């Protein structure tokens, strides 16, 4: 049998114990914040029925879904006509009934519809699981990656939007970030802008263009708007709106003037004001609304999907794209027949957050879950004496391991260093006779004699 050189599938990664420690630091921090705000964790299968996923992400998204071949002789049920046409769109449904999930949103919608009679609404859930996309791998873009979603469905209250701002603020501070911006906009404001220039049918074209302001500048935006059917007169109306400046209060005041003739636009402004009023009422940080939260009317992510407030989060400490985003949707479950169930949700970009924390050296030193004590194995007598110690320490909930074979002390110390085990317990002839064990602090190098009862108390502190 030929030896196969080991390799990873493109767009996937292994995670070492050190990397897993850091990733779990992010996940556990997010979970604590989510739970603090009343959200409960769910999980859905890694794969769904192909029919559940297709048609939910557009034609381009459907192409990026990883299909799973049916088991057995999957070609036997393909008709000669379909096979001869060599048309993959017609062939796939006959050879594949399952697919890896593309995101967490559609499976969540499916979950809510299937379990609607068992859920207490508003239903508040969070989900941290991997997703798969048959995308072209490149730096920062993977075919397998984790999403961290938190949503509430069955409530139209803008209190939810305010709490998501607070969740972002609290979670990112807990991760160690100090300078970040939580951007907010509203779909209704964008609709109002399209209405006042008399082109409501071109709202998507308008927002796709202005959403690129940071990347291509005003001149580039104007060029694209002209190509998409807008006139120079339209651009004159749009220019001061796109370049809106000032404090959040000043921006909202300007929008009220500009959008006075649009009922929908004014509703969008009022919704943002209500969100700000809720945030102020929490009294968590008097500078939050001016220092961290920013009204940005060029923000238009997922426009066809969102119906109210839209969020995006960026760090200002590292050159990086968005590290989070989300918004209000009024008919998420409509795709599965449960109409008019309003919801709102946000997502944290775990992989980008990881890169930011790594670059800023913000991960705690001891993020790897490892033993707290290594018991050195000198010989058979030492091993026999140490096994009851091992058991006694573990009964007290202390993570401890015994080096499995007798070996040179240097080798065992190197093992403890490599695993970042903070303490080493030396059990030699003298220790066995006296009952006093030698405990070495691997960071300071200090050694002390301790009885087992004292050792247990020290490890608990």
ABEGO torsion letter per residue (X at the ends): XBBBBBBBBBGBBBBBAAAAAAAAAAAAAAAAAAAAAGBBBBBBBABBBAAAABGAAEAAAAAABBBBBBBEBAAAABBAAAAAAGBAAAAAAAABABBBBABAAAAAAAAAAAAAAABBOBBBBBBBBBBBBBBBBBBGBBABBBBBBBBBBGBABAAAAAAAAAAAAAAAAAAGBABBBBBBBBAAAAAAAAAAAGBAAAAAAAAAAAAAAAAAEAAAAAAAAAAAGBBAAAAAAAAAAAABBEBAAAAAAAAAAAAAABAAAAAAAAAAAAAAAAAAAAGABAAAAAAABBBBAABABGAAABABBBBBBBBAABBBBBABEEEBBAAAAAAAGBBGBBBBBBBBBAAAAAAAAAAAGABBABABBBBABBBBBABAAAAAAAAAAAAAAAAAGBBBBBBABBBBAAAAAAAAAAAGBABBBBBBAAAAAAGBBBBBBAAAGBBBBBBAAAAAAAAAX
